Amino acid sequence: MTARALSRLRAICLALPEAVEQETWEAPTWRIRGRIFCMWRTTEDGAPALWCKAPRGAQEVLVEAAPHRFFRPPYVGPKGWIGQRLDGRVDWEEVGAIVRRSWRMTAPKRVAATLPD
């Protein structure tokens, strides 16, 4: 499951304009123009997960609504990033939407405008 989840997340991230993959902290990260918009991590119990930027207030809403899927990641959680477990039943459309939103928050405005909503 872990390799399959990583493969799906990688495909979602690299489909975005100017996205590149770079290993950092011994794990894949995806960037636009050198800035990270998504990271592959694991949870405290070893489950595969992604960490992405989220708009102000989204972290609290997601964690409260679905604490079995979403969590406040260490290190970047205080900056509003969201963690999402990628084990069990994963809604890959939802993952794509979360990753695209993070990419838009990270990309320069002109580049972000190239990706339709």
N, C-alpha and C positions, 0 to 999 in steps of 0.2 A: 504493500500500500504506500509506503513512504516514497519509493522510487517513482511510482505512478503519480502520486500527488505532486512531487517535485517536477516531474515532466509536464504535467498540466499547468502548474503555476508558471513554469518557465515559458511555455508557449503563450500564455496570456500576457506576461510581461514583455516578451520580446516582440510581440505583435504591435506594440505601441511605437509611434514615431520616435526615432533617435534613441530608443532604449538599448542599453548594453548590460551585459552581465559581468560582474567582477566579484571574485572571491574576496571576502573580508571577514576577519574573525573566524576563519576556517569554515565559512558558509557562503552560499551564493547570495549576492545582493544585486538588485537591478537599479540602474541609474539612468538619469538623463543629464547630459552635460556635467557629469561628475557628481551629481547630487542624488543620494539614495531616495527612492520612492517605495521600495518594497524589499523586505528581507525574508529569507527562509530561516526559520529557527525551529526549536522544539520547545514544548511546554515543560514544566517541572516534572511531569510524569512521563516525559519522553515522546509525547505525541507530536507529529509534524504540525507546523503552524507557519503562518505568515505574519509579518508585522508591517503595517502600512500607516502612512499619515492619514489623519482624519480631521474633518472640520471641527471647529470648536463645538463642544457639547455632544458630538456624535459618539465618542467613546463611552460616556456615561449611559446614553440611551441604549446602545447596543449591548453593553455588559449587563445592564439591568433587565433588558428584554430577553436575552438568551445567554445566561452565564455559562451554560454548558458548551457554547460555541465561541463566545467572545471573552477576551480578558484584557486587562491592563498590563502590557508587557513591561518588564524591568528596563531600566535605563531610559527608554524613550517614552514610556507611558506618561510620565509627568508632563511631557510636551504635547500630549494629546493623541499619540499614536495608538492604534488599536491592534490587538492580536486576535487572530482567528484560527481555531483548530482546523486541521485538514485531515481528520480521521473520521471514521464512521461515514454517515451519509453527508456528503458535501454538496452544497448547491453551487455549482461552478459558475452559473450566471451571476450569482451574488458575489462570489469571489472576484469575477471579472469587473463588476461594477465598483467594488471597493478598491481594486488595484487601479482602475482607470481614474477614479476620483483622486487617489493619492498622486498618480502621475500628473494630473492636471494641477494639483496644488504645488508640485515641484517644478514643472516645466515652465520655461519662459512664456509669457502671455501669447506671443505670436505663434509659438510652437503648439501650445495648448489649444489654440483656436483651430488648429488643423484637424483635431479629433472631434467628430460630431458627438453630440450628447447621446 
